[in-house]
Amino acid sequence: MHLILQETQHFAGDETPNQSELTDNEEDGDELVKWFYVGIGCGFAIGFWGVCCSLVFKRSWRHAYFLLFDKMKDWLYVTLKVNMTRLWRKFQRQG
């Protein structure tokens, strides 16, 4: 990648980077990407287990969490049913 981004014209007296410098830069970039993914994975694991443990240990939070999903499910069901009924009636009137 670094080879593509470098200038293609070389002037007299300019030093061209040797191959070891280029591979060092690439290795530094690869190491940075690896640590980035390690950080993302650790952050996800800590956040996930933080939420799960809080739901396991706090009964009030657990009840509130599942009540929220129950209400969302009911709202989604009613909304879909109302819209499907409207669509069905619209098609029956036109047909």
mmCIF file as gemmi writes it, N, C-alpha and C atoms, coordinates in Angstrom:
data_model
loop_
_atom_site.group_PDB
_atom_site.id
_atom_site.type_symbol
_atom_site.label_atom_id
_atom_site.label_alt_id
_atom_site.label_comp_id
_atom_site.label_asym_id
_atom_site.label_entity_id
_atom_site.label_seq_id
_atom_site.pdbx_PDB_ins_code
_atom_site.Cartn_x
_atom_site.Cartn_y
_atom_site.Cartn_z
_atom_site.occupancy
_atom_site.B_iso_or_equiv
_atom_site.pdbx_formal_charge
_atom_site.auth_seq_id
_atom_site.auth_asym_id
_atom_site.pdbx_PDB_model_num
ATOM 1 N N . MET Axp A 1 ? 0.822 -1.184 0 1 0 ? 1 A 1
ATOM 2 C CA . MET Axp A 1 ? 0 0 0 1 0 ? 1 A 1
ATOM 3 C C . MET Axp A 1 ? 0.868 1.25 0 1 0 ? 1 A 1
ATOM 4 N N . HIS Axp A 2 ? 1.939 1.237 0.79 1 0 ? 2 A 1
ATOM 5 C CA . HIS Axp A 2 ? 2.804 2.404 0.855 1 0 ? 2 A 1
ATOM 6 C C . HIS Axp A 2 ? 3.535 2.618 -0.464 1 0 ? 2 A 1
ATOM 7 N N . LEU Axp A 3 ? 3.789 1.559 -1.197 1 0 ? 3 A 1
ATOM 8 C CA . LEU Axp A 3 ? 4.482 1.697 -2.471 1 0 ? 3 A 1
ATOM 9 C C . LEU Axp A 3 ? 3.622 2.448 -3.469 1 0 ? 3 A 1
ATOM 10 N N . ILE Axp A 4 ? 2.335 2.247 -3.423 1 0 ? 4 A 1
ATOM 11 C CA . ILE Axp A 4 ? 1.435 2.894 -4.368 1 0 ? 4 A 1
ATOM 12 C C . ILE Axp A 4 ? 1.337 4.387 -4.068 1 0 ? 4 A 1
ATOM 13 N N . LEU Axp A 5 ? 1.345 4.768 -2.799 1 0 ? 5 A 1
ATOM 14 C CA . LEU Axp A 5 ? 1.15 6.152 -2.412 1 0 ? 5 A 1
ATOM 15 C C . LEU Axp A 5 ? 2.388 7.018 -2.599 1 0 ? 5 A 1
ATOM 16 N N . GLN Axp A 6 ? 3.558 6.411 -2.764 1 0 ? 6 A 1
ATOM 17 C CA . GLN Axp A 6 ? 4.775 7.197 -2.918 1 0 ? 6 A 1
ATOM 18 C C . GLN Axp A 6 ? 4.87 7.752 -4.33 1 0 ? 6 A 1
ATOM 19 N N . GLU Axp A 7 ? 5.608 8.849 -4.435 1 0 ? 7 A 1
ATOM 20 C CA . GLU Axp A 7 ? 5.782 9.463 -5.745 1 0 ? 7 A 1
ATOM 21 C C . GLU Axp A 7 ? 6.538 8.524 -6.676 1 0 ? 7 A 1
ATOM 22 N N . THR Axp A 8 ? 6.175 8.586 -7.934 1 0 ? 8 A 1
ATOM 23 C CA . THR Axp A 8 ? 6.835 7.721 -8.901 1 0 ? 8 A 1
ATOM 24 C C . THR Axp A 8 ? 8.049 8.394 -9.529 1 0 ? 8 A 1
ATOM 25 N N . GLN Axp A 9 ? 8.171 9.725 -9.418 1 0 ? 9 A 1
ATOM 26 C CA . GLN Axp A 9 ? 9.314 10.415 -9.998 1 0 ? 9 A 1
ATOM 27 C C . GLN Axp A 9 ? 10.414 10.524 -8.951 1 0 ? 9 A 1
ATOM 28 N N . HIS Axp A 10 ? 11.622 10.247 -9.361 1 0 ? 10 A 1
ATOM 29 C CA . HIS Axp A 10 ? 12.776 10.388 -8.478 1 0 ? 10 A 1
ATOM 30 C C . HIS Axp A 10 ? 13.745 11.367 -9.124 1 0 ? 10 A 1
ATOM 31 N N . PHE Axp A 11 ? 14.235 12.274 -8.331 1 0 ? 11 A 1
ATOM 32 C CA . PHE Axp A 11 ? 15.164 13.273 -8.834 1 0 ? 11 A 1
ATOM 33 C C . PHE Axp A 11 ? 16.577 12.906 -8.417 1 0 ? 11 A 1
ATOM 34 N N . ALA Axp A 12 ? 17.552 13.514 -9.079 1 0 ? 12 A 1
ATOM 35 C CA . ALA Axp A 12 ? 18.952 13.24 -8.759 1 0 ? 12 A 1
ATOM 36 C C . ALA Axp A 12 ? 19.24 13.682 -7.327 1 0 ? 12 A 1
ATOM 37 N N . GLY Axp A 13 ? 19.886 12.842 -6.579 1 0 ? 13 A 1
ATOM 38 C CA . GLY Axp A 13 ? 20.224 13.15 -5.204 1 0 ? 13 A 1
ATOM 39 C C . GLY Axp A 13 ? 19.172 12.696 -4.207 1 0 ? 13 A 1
ATOM 40 N N . ASP Axp A 14 ? 17.999 12.329 -4.681 1 0 ? 14 A 1
ATOM 41 C CA . ASP Axp A 14 ? 16.969 11.819 -3.767 1 0 ? 14 A 1
ATOM 42 C C . ASP Axp A 14 ? 17.306 10.4 -3.376 1 0 ? 14 A 1
ATOM 43 N N . GLU Axp A 15 ? 17.077 10.116 -2.131 1 0 ? 15 A 1
ATOM 44 C CA . GLU Axp A 15 ? 17.298 8.752 -1.675 1 0 ? 15 A 1
ATOM 45 C C . GLU Axp A 15 ? 15.988 7.985 -1.787 1 0 ? 15 A 1
ATOM 46 N N . THR Axp A 16 ? 16.097 6.808 -2.303 1 0 ? 16 A 1
ATOM 47 C CA . THR Axp A 16 ? 14.905 5.966 -2.362 1 0 ? 16 A 1
ATOM 48 C C . THR Axp A 16 ? 14.848 5.139 -1.091 1 0 ? 16 A 1
ATOM 49 N N . PRO Axp A 17 ? 13.68 4.977 -0.531 1 0 ? 17 A 1
ATOM 50 C CA . PRO Axp A 17 ? 13.585 4.183 0.697 1 0 ? 17 A 1
ATOM 51 C C . PRO Axp A 17 ? 13.908 2.725 0.401 1 0 ? 17 A 1
ATOM 52 N N . ASN Axp A 18 ? 14.683 2.138 1.289 1 0 ? 18 A 1
ATOM 53 C CA . ASN Axp A 18 ? 15.025 0.741 1.056 1 0 ? 18 A 1
ATOM 54 C C . ASN Axp A 18 ? 13.867 -0.154 1.497 1 0 ? 18 A 1
ATOM 55 N N . GLN Axp A 19 ? 13.961 -1.395 1.144 1 0 ? 19 A 1
ATOM 56 C CA . GLN Axp A 19 ? 12.87 -2.34 1.374 1 0 ? 19 A 1
ATOM 57 C C . GLN Axp A 19 ? 12.611 -2.561 2.863 1 0 ? 19 A 1
ATOM 58 N N . SER Axp A 20 ? 13.643 -2.509 3.704 1 0 ? 20 A 1
ATOM 59 C CA . SER Axp A 20 ? 13.441 -2.752 5.135 1 0 ? 20 A 1
ATOM 60 C C . SER Axp A 20 ? 12.616 -1.633 5.768 1 0 ? 20 A 1
ATOM 61 N N . GLU Axp A 21 ? 12.807 -0.378 5.312 1 0 ? 21 A 1
ATOM 62 C CA . GLU Axp A 21 ? 12 0.722 5.836 1 0 ? 21 A 1
ATOM 63 C C . GLU Axp A 21 ? 10.537 0.548 5.456 1 0 ? 21 A 1
ATOM 64 N N . LEU Axp A 22 ? 10.298 0.099 4.239 1 0 ? 22 A 1
ATOM 65 C CA . LEU Axp A 22 ? 8.919 -0.098 3.794 1 0 ? 22 A 1
ATOM 66 C C . LEU Axp A 22 ? 8.243 -1.218 4.57 1 0 ? 22 A 1
ATOM 67 N N . THR Axp A 23 ? 8.946 -2.312 4.799 1 0 ? 23 A 1
ATOM 68 C CA . THR Axp A 23 ? 8.324 -3.415 5.531 1 0 ? 23 A 1
ATOM 69 C C . THR Axp A 23 ? 8.111 -3.047 6.989 1 0 ? 23 A 1
ATOM 70 N N . ASP Axp A 24 ? 8.999 -2.21 7.573 1 0 ? 24 A 1
ATOM 71 C CA . ASP Axp A 24 ? 8.794 -1.758 8.951 1 0 ? 24 A 1
ATOM 72 C C . ASP Axp A 24 ? 7.515 -0.938 9.057 1 0 ? 24 A 1
ATOM 73 N N . ASN Axp A 25 ? 7.289 -0.053 8.088 1 0 ? 25 A 1
ATOM 74 C CA . ASN Axp A 25 ? 6.069 0.753 8.101 1 0 ? 25 A 1
ATOM 75 C C . ASN Axp A 25 ? 4.833 -0.123 7.956 1 0 ? 25 A 1
ATOM 76 N N . GLU Axp A 26 ? 4.897 -1.111 7.089 1 0 ? 26 A 1
ATOM 77 C CA . GLU Axp A 26 ? 3.758 -2.005 6.898 1 0 ? 26 A 1
ATOM 78 C C . GLU Axp A 26 ? 3.496 -2.825 8.152 1 0 ? 26 A 1
ATOM 79 N N . GLU Axp A 27 ? 4.566 -3.281 8.808 1 0 ? 27 A 1
ATOM 80 C CA . GLU Axp A 27 ? 4.393 -4.063 10.033 1 0 ? 27 A 1
ATOM 81 C C . GLU Axp A 27 ? 3.8 -3.214 11.142 1 0 ? 27 A 1
ATOM 82 N N . ASP Axp A 28 ? 4.21 -1.942 11.231 1 0 ? 28 A 1
ATOM 83 C CA . ASP Axp A 28 ? 3.635 -1.046 12.234 1 0 ? 28 A 1
ATOM 84 C C . ASP Axp A 28 ? 2.141 -0.856 11.986 1 0 ? 28 A 1
ATOM 85 N N . GLY Axp A 29 ? 1.768 -0.714 10.731 1 0 ? 29 A 1
ATOM 86 C CA . GLY Axp A 29 ? 0.357 -0.561 10.39 1 0 ? 29 A 1
ATOM 87 C C . GLY Axp A 29 ? -0.435 -1.816 10.701 1 0 ? 29 A 1
ATOM 88 N N . ASP Axp A 30 ? 0.145 -2.989 10.4 1 0 ? 30 A 1
ATOM 89 C CA . ASP Axp A 30 ? -0.532 -4.245 10.7 1 0 ? 30 A 1
ATOM 90 C C . ASP Axp A 30 ? -0.714 -4.423 12.199 1 0 ? 30 A 1
ATOM 91 N N . GLU Axp A 31 ? 0.303 -4.044 12.966 1 0 ? 31 A 1
ATOM 92 C CA . GLU Axp A 31 ? 0.211 -4.176 14.422 1 0 ? 31 A 1
ATOM 93 C C . GLU Axp A 31 ? -0.857 -3.238 14.979 1 0 ? 31 A 1
ATOM 94 N N . LEU Axp A 32 ? -0.95 -2.052 14.42 1 0 ? 32 A 1
ATOM 95 C CA . LEU Axp A 32 ? -1.966 -1.098 14.855 1 0 ? 32 A 1
ATOM 96 C C . LEU Axp A 32 ? -3.366 -1.638 14.583 1 0 ? 32 A 1
ATOM 97 N N . VAL Axp A 33 ? -3.551 -2.241 13.421 1 0 ? 33 A 1
ATOM 98 C CA . VAL Axp A 33 ? -4.857 -2.812 13.083 1 0 ? 33 A 1
ATOM 99 C C . VAL Axp A 33 ? -5.194 -3.971 14.013 1 0 ? 33 A 1
ATOM 100 N N . LYS Axp A 34 ? -4.211 -4.797 14.332 1 0 ? 34 A 1
ATOM 101 C CA . LYS Axp A 34 ? -4.455 -5.914 15.252 1 0 ? 34 A 1
ATOM 102 C C . LYS Axp A 34 ? -4.892 -5.406 16.614 1 0 ? 34 A 1
ATOM 103 N N . TRP Axp A 35 ? -4.214 -4.378 17.142 1 0 ? 35 A 1
ATOM 104 C CA . TRP Axp A 35 ? -4.576 -3.832 18.449 1 0 ? 35 A 1
ATOM 105 C C . TRP Axp A 35 ? -5.939 -3.157 18.402 1 0 ? 35 A 1
ATOM 106 N N . PHE Axp A 36 ? -6.281 -2.589 17.265 1 0 ? 36 A 1
ATOM 107 C CA . PHE Axp A 36 ? -7.605 -1.992 17.112 1 0 ? 36 A 1
ATOM 108 C C . PHE Axp A 36 ? -8.682 -3.056 17.27 1 0 ? 36 A 1
ATOM 109 N N . TYR Axp A 37 ? -8.511 -4.189 16.59 1 0 ? 37 A 1
ATOM 110 C CA . TYR Axp A 37 ? -9.5 -5.262 16.688 1 0 ? 37 A 1
ATOM 111 C C . TYR Axp A 37 ? -9.521 -5.89 18.08 1 0 ? 37 A 1
ATOM 112 N N . VAL Axp A 38 ? -8.379 -5.982 18.728 1 0 ? 38 A 1
ATOM 113 C CA . VAL Axp A 38 ? -8.346 -6.49 20.106 1 0 ? 38 A 1
ATOM 114 C C . VAL Axp A 38 ? -9.137 -5.549 21.015 1 0 ? 38 A 1
ATOM 115 N N . GLY Axp A 39 ? -8.96 -4.256 20.835 1 0 ? 39 A 1
ATOM 116 C CA . GLY Axp A 39 ? -9.695 -3.275 21.632 1 0 ? 39 A 1
ATOM 117 C C . GLY Axp A 39 ? -11.189 -3.332 21.39 1 0 ? 39 A 1
ATOM 118 N N . ILE Axp A 40 ? -11.579 -3.503 20.134 1 0 ? 40 A 1
ATOM 119 C CA . ILE Axp A 40 ? -13.006 -3.626 19.802 1 0 ? 40 A 1
ATOM 120 C C . ILE Axp A 40 ? -13.585 -4.866 20.466 1 0 ? 40 A 1
ATOM 121 N N . GLY Axp A 41 ? -12.879 -5.982 20.386 1 0 ? 41 A 1
ATOM 122 C CA . GLY Axp A 41 ? -13.363 -7.227 20.991 1 0 ? 41 A 1
ATOM 123 C C . GLY Axp A 41 ? -13.482 -7.13 22.497 1 0 ? 41 A 1
ATOM 124 N N . CYS Axp A 42 ? -12.474 -6.551 23.141 1 0 ? 42 A 1
ATOM 125 C CA . CYS Axp A 42 ? -12.521 -6.393 24.609 1 0 ? 42 A 1
ATOM 126 C C . CYS Axp A 42 ? -13.657 -5.462 25.019 1 0 ? 42 A 1
ATOM 127 N N . GLY Axp A 43 ? -13.836 -4.384 24.298 1 0 ? 43 A 1
ATOM 128 C CA . GLY Axp A 43 ? -14.919 -3.446 24.613 1 0 ? 43 A 1
ATOM 129 C C . GLY Axp A 43 ? -16.283 -4.086 24.465 1 0 ? 43 A 1
ATOM 130 N N . PHE Axp A 44 ? -16.458 -4.875 23.416 1 0 ? 44 A 1
ATOM 131 C CA . PHE Axp A 44 ? -17.735 -5.56 23.227 1 0 ? 44 A 1
ATOM 132 C C . PHE Axp A 44 ? -17.986 -6.548 24.349 1 0 ? 44 A 1
ATOM 133 N N . ALA Axp A 45 ? -16.971 -7.338 24.7 1 0 ? 45 A 1
ATOM 134 C CA . ALA Axp A 45 ? -17.142 -8.35 25.747 1 0 ? 45 A 1
ATOM 135 C C . ALA Axp A 45 ? -17.466 -7.706 27.092 1 0 ? 45 A 1
ATOM 136 N N . ILE Axp A 46 ? -16.76 -6.651 27.442 1 0 ? 46 A 1
ATOM 137 C CA . ILE Axp A 46 ? -17.008 -5.985 28.718 1 0 ? 46 A 1
ATOM 138 C C . ILE Axp A 46 ? -18.402 -5.36 28.736 1 0 ? 46 A 1
ATOM 139 N N . GLY Axp A 47 ? -18.795 -4.717 27.657 1 0 ? 47 A 1
ATOM 140 C CA . GLY Axp A 47 ? -20.13 -4.12 27.588 1 0 ? 47 A 1
ATOM 141 C C . GLY Axp A 47 ? -21.231 -5.159 27.629 1 0 ? 47 A 1
ATOM 142 N N . PHE Axp A 48 ? -21.048 -6.238 26.879 1 0 ? 48 A 1
ATOM 143 C CA . PHE Axp A 48 ? -22.062 -7.297 26.837 1 0 ? 48 A 1
ATOM 144 C C . PHE Axp A 48 ? -22.25 -7.927 28.205 1 0 ? 48 A 1
ATOM 145 N N . TRP Axp A 49 ? -21.15 -8.303 28.837 1 0 ? 49 A 1
ATOM 146 C CA . TRP Axp A 49 ? -21.258 -8.939 30.153 1 0 ? 49 A 1
ATOM 147 C C . TRP Axp A 49 ? -21.695 -7.949 31.22 1 0 ? 49 A 1
ATOM 148 N N . GLY Axp A 50 ? -21.391 -6.678 31.046 1 0 ? 50 A 1
ATOM 149 C CA . GLY Axp A 50 ? -21.883 -5.668 31.982 1 0 ? 50 A 1
ATOM 150 C C . GLY Axp A 50 ? -23.395 -5.575 31.96 1 0 ? 50 A 1
ATOM 151 N N . VAL Axp A 51 ? -23.974 -5.578 30.755 1 0 ? 51 A 1
ATOM 152 C CA . VAL Axp A 51 ? -25.435 -5.537 30.637 1 0 ? 51 A 1
ATOM 153 C C . VAL Axp A 51 ? -26.046 -6.831 31.147 1 0 ? 51 A 1
ATOM 154 N N . CYS Axp A 52 ? -25.486 -7.964 30.746 1 0 ? 52 A 1
ATOM 155 C CA . CYS Axp A 52 ? -26.045 -9.255 31.177 1 0 ? 52 A 1
ATOM 156 C C . CYS Axp A 52 ? -25.975 -9.423 32.688 1 0 ? 52 A 1
ATOM 157 N N . CYS Axp A 53 ? -24.858 -9.066 33.288 1 0 ? 53 A 1
ATOM 158 C CA . CYS Axp A 53 ? -24.721 -9.217 34.747 1 0 ? 53 A 1
ATOM 159 C C . CYS Axp A 53 ? -25.661 -8.281 35.491 1 0 ? 53 A 1
ATOM 160 N N . SER Axp A 54 ? -25.852 -7.082 34.967 1 0 ? 54 A 1
ATOM 161 C CA . SER Axp A 54 ? -26.783 -6.173 35.638 1 0 ? 54 A 1
ATOM 162 C C . SER Axp A 54 ? -28.205 -6.709 35.566 1 0 ? 54 A 1
ATOM 163 N N . LEU Axp A 55 ? -28.552 -7.379 34.469 1 0 ? 55 A 1
ATOM 164 C CA . LEU Axp A 55 ? -29.893 -7.962 34.369 1 0 ? 55 A 1
ATOM 165 C C . LEU Axp A 55 ? -30.04 -9.187 35.26 1 0 ? 55 A 1
ATOM 166 N N . VAL Axp A 56 ? -28.966 -9.914 35.476 1 0 ? 56 A 1
ATOM 167 C CA . VAL Axp A 56 ? -29.029 -11.095 36.335 1 0 ? 56 A 1
ATOM 168 C C . VAL Axp A 56 ? -29.158 -10.692 37.799 1 0 ? 56 A 1
ATOM 169 N N . PHE Axp A 57 ? -28.4 -9.685 38.214 1 0 ? 57 A 1
ATOM 170 C CA . PHE Axp A 57 ? -28.333 -9.357 39.638 1 0 ? 57 A 1
ATOM 171 C C . PHE Axp A 57 ? -29.38 -8.349 40.101 1 0 ? 57 A 1
ATOM 172 N N . LYS Axp A 58 ? -29.897 -7.518 39.212 1 0 ? 58 A 1
ATOM 173 C CA . LYS Axp A 58 ? -30.888 -6.516 39.608 1 0 ? 58 A 1
ATOM 174 C C . LYS Axp A 58 ? -32.263 -6.936 39.089 1 0 ? 58 A 1
ATOM 175 N N . ARG Axp A 59 ? -33.093 -7.434 39.968 1 0 ? 59 A 1
ATOM 176 C CA . ARG Axp A 59 ? -34.412 -7.933 39.578 1 0 ? 59 A 1
ATOM 177 C C . ARG Axp A 59 ? -35.264 -6.816 38.972 1 0 ? 59 A 1
ATOM 178 N N . SER Axp A 60 ? -35.225 -5.62 39.54 1 0 ? 60 A 1
ATOM 179 C CA . SER Axp A 60 ? -36.055 -4.527 39.027 1 0 ? 60 A 1
ATOM 180 C C . SER Axp A 60 ? -35.639 -4.151 37.601 1 0 ? 60 A 1
ATOM 181 N N . TRP Axp A 61 ? -34.334 -4.144 37.317 1 0 ? 61 A 1
ATOM 182 C CA . TRP Axp A 61 ? -33.876 -3.834 35.972 1 0 ? 61 A 1
ATOM 183 C C . TRP Axp A 61 ? -34.287 -4.928 34.999 1 0 ? 61 A 1
ATOM 184 N N . ARG Axp A 62 ? -34.205 -6.174 35.44 1 0 ? 62 A 1
ATOM 185 C CA . ARG Axp A 62 ? -34.585 -7.3 34.588 1 0 ? 62 A 1
ATOM 186 C C . ARG Axp A 62 ? -36.058 -7.198 34.218 1 0 ? 62 A 1
ATOM 187 N N . HIS Axp A 63 ? -36.913 -6.917 35.197 1 0 ? 63 A 1
ATOM 188 C CA . HIS Axp A 63 ? -38.345 -6.796 34.921 1 0 ? 63 A 1
ATOM 189 C C . HIS Axp A 63 ? -38.629 -5.618 33.988 1 0 ? 63 A 1
ATOM 190 N N . ALA Axp A 64 ? -37.965 -4.499 34.211 1 0 ? 64 A 1
ATOM 191 C CA . ALA Axp A 64 ? -38.161 -3.332 33.353 1 0 ? 64 A 1
ATOM 192 C C . ALA Axp A 64 ? -37.699 -3.617 31.925 1 0 ? 64 A 1
ATOM 193 N N . TYR Axp A 65 ? -36.587 -4.323 31.779 1 0 ? 65 A 1
ATOM 194 C CA . TYR Axp A 65 ? -36.034 -4.647 30.462 1 0 ? 65 A 1
ATOM 195 C C . TYR Axp A 65 ? -36.992 -5.532 29.667 1 0 ? 65 A 1
ATOM 196 N N . PHE Axp A 66 ? -37.486 -6.583 30.303 1 0 ? 66 A 1
ATOM 197 C CA . PHE Axp A 66 ? -38.377 -7.487 29.585 1 0 ? 66 A 1
ATOM 198 C C . PHE Axp A 66 ? -39.759 -6.88 29.394 1 0 ? 66 A 1
ATOM 199 N N . LEU Axp A 67 ? -40.18 -5.996 30.289 1 0 ? 67 A 1
ATOM 200 C CA . LEU Axp A 67 ? -41.434 -5.282 30.096 1 0 ? 67 A 1
ATOM 201 C C . LEU Axp A 67 ? -41.333 -4.356 28.885 1 0 ? 67 A 1
ATOM 202 N N . LEU Axp A 68 ? -40.188 -3.712 28.719 1 0 ? 68 A 1
ATOM 203 C CA . LEU Axp A 68 ? -39.957 -2.861 27.552 1 0 ? 68 A 1
ATOM 204 C C . LEU Axp A 68 ? -40.083 -3.672 26.263 1 0 ? 68 A 1
ATOM 205 N N . PHE Axp A 69 ? -39.446 -4.838 26.211 1 0 ? 69 A 1
ATOM 206 C CA . PHE Axp A 69 ? -39.542 -5.661 25.005 1 0 ? 69 A 1
ATOM 207 C C . PHE Axp A 69 ? -40.949 -6.188 24.785 1 0 ? 69 A 1
ATOM 208 N N . ASP Axp A 70 ? -41.664 -6.473 25.856 1 0 ? 70 A 1
ATOM 209 C CA . ASP Axp A 70 ? -43.042 -6.938 25.73 1 0 ? 70 A 1
ATOM 210 C C . ASP Axp A 70 ? -43.922 -5.834 25.145 1 0 ? 70 A 1
ATOM 211 N N . LYS Axp A 71 ? -43.736 -4.602 25.618 1 0 ? 71 A 1
ATOM 212 C CA . LYS Axp A 71 ? -44.507 -3.475 25.082 1 0 ? 71 A 1
ATOM 213 C C . LYS Axp A 71 ? -44.138 -3.19 23.629 1 0 ? 71 A 1
ATOM 214 N N . MET Axp A 72 ? -42.86 -3.294 23.294 1 0 ? 72 A 1
ATOM 215 C CA . MET Axp A 72 ? -42.435 -3.086 21.909 1 0 ? 72 A 1
ATOM 216 C C . MET Axp A 72 ? -43.038 -4.141 20.992 1 0 ? 72 A 1
ATOM 217 N N . LYS Axp A 73 ? -43.082 -5.378 21.447 1 0 ? 73 A 1
ATOM 218 C CA . LYS Axp A 73 ? -43.674 -6.458 20.656 1 0 ? 73 A 1
ATOM 219 C C . LYS Axp A 73 ? -45.155 -6.195 20.425 1 0 ? 73 A 1
ATOM 220 N N . ASP Axp A 74 ? -45.867 -5.782 21.481 1 0 ? 74 A 1
ATOM 221 C CA . ASP Axp A 74 ? -47.291 -5.491 21.35 1 0 ? 74 A 1
ATOM 222 C C . ASP Axp A 74 ? -47.534 -4.327 20.395 1 0 ? 74 A 1
ATOM 223 N N . TRP Axp A 75 ? -46.726 -3.258 20.51 1 0 ? 75 A 1
ATOM 224 C CA . TRP Axp A 75 ? -46.881 -2.106 19.634 1 0 ? 75 A 1
ATOM 225 C C . TRP Axp A 75 ? -46.642 -2.496 18.173 1 0 ? 75 A 1
ATOM 226 N N . LEU Axp A 76 ? -45.607 -3.285 17.933 1 0 ? 76 A 1
ATOM 227 C CA . LEU Axp A 76 ? -45.294 -3.715 16.575 1 0 ? 76 A 1
ATOM 228 C C . LEU Axp A 76 ? -46.411 -4.577 16 1 0 ? 76 A 1
ATOM 229 N N . TYR Axp A 77 ? -46.961 -5.474 16.81 1 0 ? 77 A 1
ATOM 230 C CA . TYR Axp A 77 ? -48.039 -6.342 16.35 1 0 ? 77 A 1
ATOM 231 C C . TYR Axp A 77 ? -49.272 -5.523 15.982 1 0 ? 77 A 1
ATOM 232 N N . VAL Axp A 78 ? -49.667 -4.598 16.846 1 0 ? 78 A 1
ATOM 233 C CA . VAL Axp A 78 ? -50.856 -3.781 16.586 1 0 ? 78 A 1
ATOM 234 C C . VAL Axp A 78 ? -50.645 -2.907 15.359 1 0 ? 78 A 1
ATOM 235 N N . THR Axp A 79 ? -49.477 -2.298 15.229 1 0 ? 79 A 1
ATOM 236 C CA . THR Axp A 79 ? -49.192 -1.438 14.079 1 0 ? 79 A 1
ATOM 237 C C . THR Axp A 79 ? -49.246 -2.226 12.775 1 0 ? 79 A 1
ATOM 238 N N . LEU Axp A 80 ? -48.632 -3.4 12.75 1 0 ? 80 A 1
ATOM 239 C CA . LEU Axp A 80 ? -48.672 -4.226 11.538 1 0 ? 80 A 1
ATOM 240 C C . LEU Axp A 80 ? -50.089 -4.676 11.217 1 0 ? 80 A 1
ATOM 241 N N . LYS Axp A 81 ? -50.837 -5.073 12.229 1 0 ? 81 A 1
ATOM 242 C CA . LYS Axp A 81 ? -52.201 -5.554 12.004 1 0 ? 81 A 1
ATOM 243 C C . LYS Axp A 81 ? -53.093 -4.434 11.469 1 0 ? 81 A 1
ATOM 244 N N . VAL Axp A 82 ? -52.983 -3.227 12.027 1 0 ? 82 A 1
ATOM 245 C CA . VAL Axp A 82 ? -53.786 -2.091 11.562 1 0 ? 82 A 1
ATOM 246 C C . VAL Axp A 82 ? -53.425 -1.744 10.125 1 0 ? 82 A 1
ATOM 247 N N . ASN Axp A 83 ? -52.146 -1.674 9.81 1 0 ? 83 A 1
ATOM 248 C CA . ASN Axp A 83 ? -51.732 -1.328 8.445 1 0 ? 83 A 1
ATOM 249 C C . ASN Axp A 83 ? -52.106 -2.406 7.44 1 0 ? 83 A 1
ATOM 250 N N . MET Axp A 84 ? -52.017 -3.67 7.834 1 0 ? 84 A 1
ATOM 251 C CA . MET Axp A 84 ? -52.427 -4.75 6.922 1 0 ? 84 A 1
ATOM 252 C C . MET Axp A 84 ? -53.926 -4.698 6.676 1 0 ? 84 A 1
ATOM 253 N N . THR Axp A 85 ? -54.718 -4.375 7.697 1 0 ? 85 A 1
ATOM 254 C CA . THR Axp A 85 ? -56.167 -4.271 7.534 1 0 ? 85 A 1
ATOM 255 C C . THR Axp A 85 ? -56.519 -3.104 6.621 1 0 ? 85 A 1
ATOM 256 N N . ARG Axp A 86 ? -55.851 -1.969 6.792 1 0 ? 86 A 1
ATOM 257 C CA . ARG Axp A 86 ? -56.08 -0.823 5.904 1 0 ? 86 A 1
ATOM 258 C C . ARG Axp A 86 ? -55.761 -1.184 4.455 1 0 ? 86 A 1
ATOM 259 N N . LEU Axp A 87 ? -54.646 -1.846 4.243 1 0 ? 87 A 1
ATOM 260 C CA . LEU Axp A 87 ? -54.244 -2.236 2.895 1 0 ? 87 A 1
ATOM 261 C C . LEU Axp A 87 ? -55.24 -3.219 2.298 1 0 ? 87 A 1
ATOM 262 N N . TRP Axp A 88 ? -55.699 -4.16 3.099 1 0 ? 88 A 1
ATOM 263 C CA . TRP Axp A 88 ? -56.659 -5.156 2.627 1 0 ? 88 A 1
ATOM 264 C C . TRP Axp A 88 ? -57.966 -4.481 2.212 1 0 ? 88 A 1
ATOM 265 N N . ARG Axp A 89 ? -58.457 -3.542 3.022 1 0 ? 89 A 1
ATOM 266 C CA . ARG Axp A 89 ? -59.696 -2.82 2.697 1 0 ? 89 A 1
ATOM 267 C C . ARG Axp A 89 ? -59.523 -1.97 1.446 1 0 ? 89 A 1
ATOM 268 N N . LYS Axp A 90 ? -58.362 -1.362 1.281 1 0 ? 90 A 1
ATOM 269 C CA . LYS Axp A 90 ? -58.104 -0.541 0.101 1 0 ? 90 A 1
ATOM 270 C C . LYS Axp A 90 ? -58.15 -1.394 -1.167 1 0 ? 90 A 1
ATOM 271 N N . PHE Axp A 91 ? -57.576 -2.593 -1.117 1 0 ? 91 A 1
ATOM 272 C CA . PHE Axp A 91 ? -57.6 -3.483 -2.276 1 0 ? 91 A 1
ATOM 273 C C . PHE Axp A 91 ? -59.001 -4.005 -2.553 1 0 ? 91 A 1
ATOM 274 N N . GLN Axp A 92 ? -59.795 -4.236 -1.525 1 0 ? 92 A 1
ATOM 275 C CA . GLN Axp A 92 ? -61.16 -4.733 -1.723 1 0 ? 92 A 1
ATOM 276 C C . GLN Axp A 92 ? -62.037 -3.666 -2.357 1 0 ? 92 A 1
ATOM 277 N N . ARG Axp A 93 ? -61.853 -2.403 -1.999 1 0 ? 93 A 1
ATOM 278 C CA . ARG Axp A 93 ? -62.646 -1.31 -2.574 1 0 ? 93 A 1
ATOM 279 C C . ARG Axp A 93 ? -62.308 -1.105 -4.044 1 0 ? 93 A 1
ATOM 280 N N . GLN Axp A 94 ? -61.047 -1.277 -4.397 1 0 ? 94 A 1
ATOM 281 C CA . GLN Axp A 94 ? -60.628 -1.066 -5.777 1 0 ? 94 A 1
ATOM 282 C C . GLN Axp A 94 ? -61.015 -2.239 -6.669 1 0 ? 94 A 1
ATOM 283 N N . GLY Axp A 95 ? -61.131 -3.42 -6.089 1 0 ? 95 A 1
ATOM 284 C CA . GLY Axp A 95 ? -61.367 -4.62 -6.874 1 0 ? 95 A 1
ATOM 285 C C . GLY Axp A 95 ? -62.768 -4.887 -7.114 1 0 ? 95 A 1
